[in-house]
Amino acid sequence: MDIKEAQQQVDHWIKTVGVRYFSELTNMAILTEEVGELARIMARKYGDQSFKESDKNKDLADEMADVLWVLICLANQTGVDLTEALHKNFEKKNIRDATRHKDNEKLK
């Protein structure tokens, strides 16, 4: 599925199964919570922390999908077309960062 379809499917699910969107502020708080859950798994899998028993069954892909889900909710609520926004973001990065990373001695 592409981003536009994802936005449509999330919107349909929210309006049928989820009843309605949470407020934008609530969803922002939920997004922060979900990013924290993702960070927790990343710190344990790729960082120096060891897994707690309660974290061992956590799925990295599922945590990433949770973040994406709430981000899509916020985009839908605020009228953001994520496909268009991503295209514009690529344009910005291609202009601003055309040589920035290639010239970065730290990346060589």
C-alpha positions as CSV (number, residue, x, y, z in Angstrom):
1,M,0.0,0.0,0.0
2,D,1.2,3.5,-0.6
3,I,1.0,6.4,1.9
4,K,-2.2,7.8,0.5
5,E,-3.9,4.4,0.8
6,A,-2.5,4.1,4.4
7,Q,-4.0,7.5,5.3
8,Q,-7.4,6.4,3.8
9,Q,-7.4,3.0,5.6
10,V,-6.5,4.5,8.9
11,D,-9.2,7.1,8.5
12,H,-11.7,4.4,7.6
13,W,-10.7,2.3,10.6
14,I,-10.9,5.2,13.0
15,K,-14.3,6.2,11.8
16,T,-15.8,2.7,11.9
17,V,-14.0,0.7,14.6
18,G,-12.3,3.4,16.6
19,V,-15.5,5.6,16.6
20,R,-13.6,8.9,16.3
21,Y,-10.1,10.3,16.4
22,F,-8.7,11.2,19.8
23,S,-7.9,14.9,20.1
24,E,-4.7,16.1,18.3
25,L,-3.0,16.8,21.6
26,T,-3.9,13.3,22.9
27,N,-2.5,11.8,19.7
28,M,0.7,13.8,20.1
29,A,1.1,12.4,23.5
30,I,0.4,8.9,22.2
31,L,2.9,9.4,19.4
32,T,5.5,10.4,22.0
33,E,4.7,7.3,24.0
34,E,5.0,5.0,21.0
35,V,8.3,6.5,20.0
36,G,9.5,5.8,23.6
37,E,8.4,2.2,23.2
38,L,10.3,2.0,20.0
39,A,13.4,3.6,21.6
40,R,13.2,1.1,24.4
41,I,13.5,-1.9,22.0
42,M,16.2,-0.2,19.9
43,A,18.3,0.5,23.1
44,R,18.0,-3.1,24.1
45,K,18.5,-4.7,20.6
46,Y,21.2,-2.4,19.2
47,G,22.4,-0.5,22.2
48,D,24.0,-1.4,25.5
49,Q,21.0,-2.2,27.6
50,S,19.9,-5.8,28.3
51,F,16.4,-7.0,27.7
52,K,14.0,-7.1,30.6
53,E,11.8,-10.1,30.8
54,S,8.8,-7.9,29.9
55,D,10.6,-6.6,26.7
56,K,11.6,-10.0,25.3
57,N,8.4,-10.5,23.3
58,K,8.3,-7.0,21.9
59,D,8.4,-6.8,18.1
60,L,10.5,-4.0,16.5
61,A,8.4,-3.9,13.3
62,D,5.1,-3.7,15.4
63,E,6.5,-0.8,17.4
64,M,7.5,1.0,14.2
65,A,4.0,0.4,12.8
66,D,2.5,1.9,16.0
67,V,4.5,5.1,15.5
68,L,3.4,5.2,11.8
69,W,-0.2,4.7,12.7
70,V,-0.4,7.6,15.2
71,L,1.6,9.8,12.8
72,I,-0.9,9.0,10.1
73,C,-3.8,9.8,12.5
74,L,-2.2,13.2,13.2
75,A,-1.7,13.9,9.5
76,N,-5.4,13.0,8.8
77,Q,-6.6,15.2,11.7
78,T,-4.5,18.2,10.5
79,G,-5.2,17.9,6.8
80,V,-1.6,16.9,5.9
81,D,-1.1,14.9,2.8
82,L,1.9,12.8,3.8
83,T,2.7,11.9,0.2
84,E,3.0,15.5,-0.8
85,A,4.8,16.4,2.4
86,L,7.4,13.7,1.8
87,H,7.9,14.8,-1.8
88,K,8.5,18.4,-0.6
89,N,10.8,17.1,2.1
90,F,12.9,15.3,-0.5
91,E,13.1,18.4,-2.6
92,K,14.3,20.4,0.5
93,K,16.9,17.8,1.4
94,N,18.2,17.5,-2.2
95,I,18.8,21.3,-2.3
96,R,20.0,21.9,1.3
97,D,22.1,18.7,1.6
98,A,23.3,18.2,-2.0
99,T,26.9,18.0,-0.9
100,R,26.7,18.3,2.8
101,H,27.1,14.6,3.7
102,K,29.6,13.9,0.9
103,D,31.7,16.8,2.4
104,N,31.4,15.6,5.9
105,E,34.8,14.1,7.0
106,K,33.1,12.2,9.8
107,L,31.2,10.1,7.3
108,K,34.3,9.1,5.3
